Every structure is written in C-alpha cells, then in structure tokens.
Amino acid sequence: MKKMLIFLSSAVLILTLAIGCCLTAYGEAAASPSATEAPETPGAEAGSDTLIAYFSWSGNTEQVAQIIQAATGADVFKIEPATPYTDDYNALLDIARQEQADNARPELAAQVENWENYDVIFVGYPNWWSDAPMAVYTFLESYDLKGKTLVPFNTSASGGFGRSLDGIAESAAGATILEGIALTEGELADAQNAVTEWLAALEVN
C-alpha cells in the first residue's frame, strides 16, 4: 500500500509539471495592483514614438509592461479580445489549445489610434502552450509593421518564448525585431533590475 501511494503521488507530480510546461503562464498569481500603474490608452501622447502593447491574463505580463513604461515613458495599449477569456483556469486550457489548433485570430476589443506615430513597439505576452496567445497575432496582423521596430517580452513559469518568436517574425513581416526578454515566475521578483539592464543593452528609450 505504501509503495502504491508513493507511485500515485509521483504520477500526480509528473502530470502537474507536464501541464505547467504546456501552459506556463496560466497558473501564476495575478500581480498586486500598483500605485504607479501605467496609464492605458489607445491614442498617442504628444511626441511619443514608442508603444507598449501587451496581453496579460494573470497580471504578470502587465507587471513587466509597467516597468518598461516607467523606464521609457511609452504609451500603453492592452491587447484584449472582444469576447473576454474566462477566469476559469481549466476552461481556459481548452480554449487556448483549440485556438492554436484552429490558428484562430480572435477579434480585439479596441484598436490603436495614430499607429503611424509609433516607431518602436514593445509586444508582451505570456507563454500559452509554448506560443503567444492568438490575440497577439491578431494584433500584429492588424497593422502595417513595415519599417517598425518590434521588441518582444514574455512571462512564463519556465517555458520562455517557446516557439512564439517564429510566429511573431511571420506575422510581423517587414519589421525589425530586436532581442527580447523572457522572465519566469521566479524571476519576477527581480524584474525591475532585469528589465533595466535589458533596456540599457537595447539602447531603446
């Protein structure tokens, strides 16, 4: 009986880790509200040529977007589907996997105004089944990216960018894509320093 219990416990642990690797951002706790939360606006502020566009379900990617905004002064646009995703974790697993299987392009809730004013676009998203959420591809394919500079950033439990960079390169034809940053859940506590060093190396401000 003891051996059986050990076997069952090990099996549950392996299954849990496998699910976590497939959909690494879903189980993360939402980031705590911040007093310095970046304003979200689809419009361009006077003189702004940088946009931070991000998708965040748990709040972790939003946390990184806020750090980038504080450092760059960029405008912020939250990528949201016209039909919001469920808050139910298990249901979301199935939805995300089906959207990937269908190569879906969910309709977005809003569009960026004054797109032509932006030269640099930071694009942030969590790792869903080793890829970006399909809504991110809707965003990228909704605008003319020729001549733009794209800078990806990503959050996950452990999967990093997965295969999403290939998808972004395909959806953002004509754009220059700079080296991105991928932060795991364990690295978020030191995200301020990591992002600051990354931005300095990019020389984007």
C-alpha positions as a Python dict, from the first residue, in 0.01 Angstrom:
ca = {
    (1, 'M'): (0, 0, 0),
    (2, 'K'): (283, 238, 87),
    (3, 'K'): (451, 174, -249),
    (4, 'M'): (121, 236, -426),
    (5, 'L'): (74, 572, -251),
    (6, 'I'): (428, 675, -344),
    (7, 'F'): (363, 576, -706),
    (8, 'L'): (37, 771, -721),
    (9, 'S'): (197, 1079, -565),
    (10, 'S'): (479, 1067, -819),
    (11, 'A'): (233, 1030, -1106),
    (12, 'V'): (33, 1333, -991),
    (13, 'L'): (353, 1537, -962),
    (14, 'I'): (467, 1443, -1314),
    (15, 'L'): (125, 1526, -1460),
    (16, 'T'): (121, 1863, -1283),
    (17, 'L'): (466, 1950, -1417),
    (18, 'A'): (368, 1846, -1768),
    (19, 'I'): (63, 2072, -1767),
    (20, 'G'): (273, 2355, -1629),
    (21, 'C'): (521, 2323, -1915),
    (22, 'C'): (246, 2326, -2178),
    (23, 'L'): (64, 2628, -2046),
    (24, 'T'): (320, 2802, -1833),
    (25, 'A'): (156, 3136, -1760),
    (26, 'Y'): (-195, 3035, -1661),
    (27, 'G'): (-134, 2926, -1304),
    (28, 'E'): (55, 3236, -1198),
    (29, 'A'): (-96, 3459, -935),
    (30, 'A'): (-213, 3796, -1060),
    (31, 'A'): (23, 4081, -985),
    (32, 'S'): (-74, 4310, -699),
    (33, 'P'): (-220, 4648, -801),
    (34, 'S'): (44, 4917, -820),
    (35, 'A'): (13, 5280, -723),
    (36, 'T'): (228, 5364, -1025),
    (37, 'E'): (32, 5158, -1274),
    (38, 'A'): (93, 5274, -1629),
    (39, 'P'): (-199, 5453, -1797),
    (40, 'E'): (-356, 5251, -2075),
    (41, 'T'): (-458, 5445, -2381),
    (42, 'P'): (-509, 5353, -2746),
    (43, 'G'): (-408, 5702, -2851),
    (44, 'A'): (-66, 5860, -2887),
    (45, 'E'): (58, 6124, -2648),
    (46, 'A'): (231, 6427, -2796),
    (47, 'G'): (584, 6340, -2903),
    (48, 'S'): (556, 5971, -2817),
    (49, 'D'): (703, 5734, -3075),
    (50, 'T'): (708, 5420, -2859),
    (51, 'L'): (417, 5192, -2777),
    (52, 'I'): (392, 4905, -2530),
    (53, 'A'): (125, 4660, -2647),
    (54, 'Y'): (69, 4366, -2419),
    (55, 'F'): (-167, 4081, -2343),
    (56, 'S'): (-194, 3969, -1981),
    (57, 'W'): (-428, 3714, -1829),
    (58, 'S'): (-273, 3662, -1485),
    (59, 'G'): (-119, 4006, -1438),
    (60, 'N'): (246, 3903, -1469),
    (61, 'T'): (300, 4038, -1820),
    (62, 'E'): (126, 4359, -1714),
    (63, 'Q'): (378, 4393, -1431),
    (64, 'V'): (665, 4384, -1681),
    (65, 'A'): (483, 4627, -1911),
    (66, 'Q'): (460, 4876, -1623),
    (67, 'I'): (833, 4854, -1561),
    (68, 'I'): (907, 4919, -1929),
    (69, 'Q'): (663, 5211, -1934),
    (70, 'A'): (823, 5372, -1630),
    (71, 'A'): (1166, 5346, -1793),
    (72, 'T'): (1069, 5460, -2143),
    (73, 'G'): (767, 5687, -2099),
    (74, 'A'): (597, 5494, -2378),
    (75, 'D'): (225, 5481, -2445),
    (76, 'V'): (49, 5164, -2333),
    (77, 'F'): (-211, 4955, -2513),
    (78, 'K'): (-363, 4644, -2359),
    (79, 'I'): (-444, 4373, -2613),
    (80, 'E'): (-785, 4233, -2519),
    (81, 'P'): (-1021, 4008, -2714),
    (82, 'A'): (-1368, 4143, -2792),
    (83, 'T'): (-1504, 3841, -2606),
    (84, 'P'): (-1309, 3823, -2278),
    (85, 'Y'): (-1144, 3497, -2185),
    (86, 'T'): (-1289, 3303, -1896),
    (87, 'D'): (-1144, 3331, -1546),
    (88, 'D'): (-1175, 2955, -1511),
    (89, 'Y'): (-828, 2803, -1540),
    (90, 'N'): (-935, 2461, -1665),
    (91, 'A'): (-1172, 2605, -1925),
    (92, 'L'): (-901, 2840, -2045),
    (93, 'L'): (-667, 2548, -2105),
    (94, 'D'): (-911, 2404, -2355),
    (95, 'I'): (-990, 2738, -2520),
    (96, 'A'): (-626, 2827, -2576),
    (97, 'R'): (-540, 2486, -2715),
    (98, 'Q'): (-837, 2495, -2953),
    (99, 'E'): (-750, 2845, -3075),
    (100, 'Q'): (-399, 2726, -3155),
    (101, 'A'): (-529, 2418, -3334),
    (102, 'D'): (-757, 2642, -3543),
    (103, 'N'): (-486, 2906, -3594),
    (104, 'A'): (-758, 3145, -3479),
    (105, 'R'): (-743, 3523, -3487),
    (106, 'P'): (-981, 3646, -3213),
    (107, 'E'): (-1139, 3984, -3273),
    (108, 'L'): (-992, 4254, -3049),
    (109, 'A'): (-1184, 4491, -2824),
    (110, 'A'): (-1002, 4805, -2940),
    (111, 'Q'): (-758, 4936, -3198),
    (112, 'V'): (-452, 5157, -3162),
    (113, 'E'): (-511, 5516, -3268),
    (114, 'N'): (-244, 5714, -3452),
    (115, 'W'): (-49, 5399, -3534),
    (116, 'E'): (168, 5588, -3780),
    (117, 'N'): (317, 5789, -3490),
    (118, 'Y'): (493, 5486, -3344),
    (119, 'D'): (838, 5369, -3450),
    (120, 'V'): (910, 5123, -3168),
    (121, 'I'): (655, 4871, -3041),
    (122, 'F'): (718, 4653, -2738),
    (123, 'V'): (496, 4344, -2760),
    (124, 'G'): (436, 4146, -2441),
    (125, 'Y'): (251, 3823, -2372),
    (126, 'P'): (251, 3507, -2158),
    (127, 'N'): (355, 3165, -2284),
    (128, 'W'): (40, 2967, -2370),
    (129, 'W'): (108, 2614, -2486),
    (130, 'S'): (461, 2720, -2595),
    (131, 'D'): (327, 3004, -2809),
    (132, 'A'): (179, 3352, -2782),
    (133, 'P'): (-196, 3384, -2725),
    (134, 'M'): (-371, 3401, -3062),
    (135, 'A'): (-498, 3751, -2983),
    (136, 'V'): (-138, 3872, -3006),
    (137, 'Y'): (-122, 3753, -3366),
    (138, 'T'): (-449, 3933, -3437),
    (139, 'F'): (-285, 4250, -3309),
    (140, 'L'): (31, 4210, -3515),
    (141, 'E'): (-158, 4134, -3835),
    (142, 'S'): (-394, 4430, -3792),
    (143, 'Y'): (-131, 4695, -3868),
    (144, 'D'): (136, 4780, -4122),
    (145, 'L'): (461, 4689, -3946),
    (146, 'K'): (694, 4766, -4234),
    (147, 'G'): (977, 4985, -4104),
    (148, 'K'): (872, 4945, -3740),
    (149, 'T'): (1098, 4810, -3465),
    (150, 'L'): (943, 4530, -3261),
    (151, 'V'): (1069, 4431, -2916),
    (152, 'P'): (912, 4117, -2761),
    (153, 'F'): (884, 4045, -2389),
    (154, 'N'): (741, 3736, -2229),
    (155, 'T'): (644, 3582, -1895),
    (156, 'S'): (609, 3215, -1810),
    (157, 'A'): (658, 2958, -1537),
    (158, 'S'): (956, 2809, -1717),
    (159, 'G'): (893, 2787, -2092),
    (160, 'G'): (1031, 3124, -2204),
    (161, 'F'): (940, 3231, -2557),
    (162, 'G'): (870, 2876, -2668),
    (163, 'R'): (813, 2886, -3044),
    (164, 'S'): (642, 3228, -3035),
    (165, 'L'): (933, 3421, -3188),
    (166, 'D'): (893, 3229, -3512),
    (167, 'G'): (523, 3316, -3517),
    (168, 'I'): (593, 3682, -3445),
    (169, 'A'): (852, 3702, -3723),
    (170, 'E'): (596, 3560, -3965),
    (171, 'S'): (313, 3790, -3853),
    (172, 'A'): (533, 4100, -3840),
    (173, 'A'): (680, 4088, -4190),
    (174, 'G'): (880, 4399, -4268),
    (175, 'A'): (955, 4484, -3905),
    (176, 'T'): (1295, 4480, -3739),
    (177, 'I'): (1275, 4251, -3436),
    (178, 'L'): (1518, 4318, -3154),
    (179, 'E'): (1631, 4079, -2883),
    (180, 'G'): (1352, 4025, -2633),
    (181, 'I'): (1340, 3933, -2267),
    (182, 'A'): (1166, 3629, -2120),
    (183, 'L'): (1107, 3624, -1745),
    (184, 'T'): (999, 3321, -1547),
    (185, 'E'): (769, 3344, -1248),
    (186, 'G'): (1069, 3302, -1019),
    (187, 'E'): (1247, 3595, -1184),
    (188, 'L'): (961, 3843, -1148),
    (189, 'A'): (1075, 3949, -800),
    (190, 'D'): (1389, 4094, -961),
    (191, 'A'): (1215, 4204, -1280),
    (192, 'Q'): (1300, 4571, -1223),
    (193, 'N'): (1674, 4508, -1243),
    (194, 'A'): (1647, 4254, -1524),
    (195, 'V'): (1434, 4483, -1741),
    (196, 'T'): (1653, 4787, -1671),
    (197, 'E'): (1966, 4600, -1782),
    (198, 'W'): (1788, 4464, -2089),
    (199, 'L'): (1667, 4808, -2196),
    (200, 'A'): (2012, 4957, -2149),
    (201, 'A'): (2159, 4692, -2377),
    (202, 'L'): (1890, 4761, -2638),
    (203, 'E'): (1953, 5135, -2623),
    (204, 'V'): (1580, 5196, -2660),
    (205, 'N'): (1444, 5488, -2461),
}
